[in-house]
Amino acid sequence: MFTLSRRKFVVSLLLSSTCIAFSVGAWALSLSDLSNQDAGAGLKAALEQGSSAAIAKLGVEGGFMNNDKVKIKLPSKIEKARSLLKMAGQSKKLDELEESMNRAAETAVPMAKPLLMNAIKSMTLSDAKKILSGGDTSVTDFFREKTSDSLNTQFLPVVKKVTDKTKLASNYNSVMAKAQQYGVGSEDNATVEAYVTKRATDGLYLIIAEEEKAIRQDPVGSGVKIISKVFGALKQ
């Protein structure tokens, strides 16, 4: 017959085993175990966290300029003429133009937040399924599809206001305007502001993609329970 202390030990052991079993069952969820409500909430939380983190990294001084992954370099036509421009004493102006392009992108990026948040609010069940069944950048693909045109429209005047202060930018625009008349050059590179706007949006999507990959690889590290639940299920 068990003594009182041995009975307590057995009861404690059984309770511990039950708790462990429950805990494992709670976390070992598959995607099919999640409700549409949970899946949607988890996705929206991930979308908000990833986009906000990307904007916080890029929408500050040095966000583009000091990040080699997204730093905006001079348009190829100017880059090819760099040696000649340097010989003509334009080296300082080249540096000023490159800095102004990156500063313009850094100024424009915070404007993306309302557009990205609206895209999240408008996410449909079909969008959610695409993201859940898609690859590592399906969140980013969603944002690109929903916001690309709007971002370009919002960014362009902001970028232009900054780059217009650089004389070399206006010179480039004049040359490219003549080239466009003869069907030479792409629309994205037709002006400095168009060139910068395109690379600013590309840079934003790139950093959002990095944030998304980080969430997928370590859902618990996101610090948000619903993200851990949904993206943890994706890893099963």
PyMOL commands that set and color helices and strands:
alter all, ss='L'
color gray80, all
select helices_A, chain A and resi 4-27+31-33+36-58+76-80+82-87+91-121+125-133+138-163+167-181+187-189+192-217+220-222+225-234
alter helices_A, ss='H'
color red, helices_A
deselect
rebuild
show_as cartoon
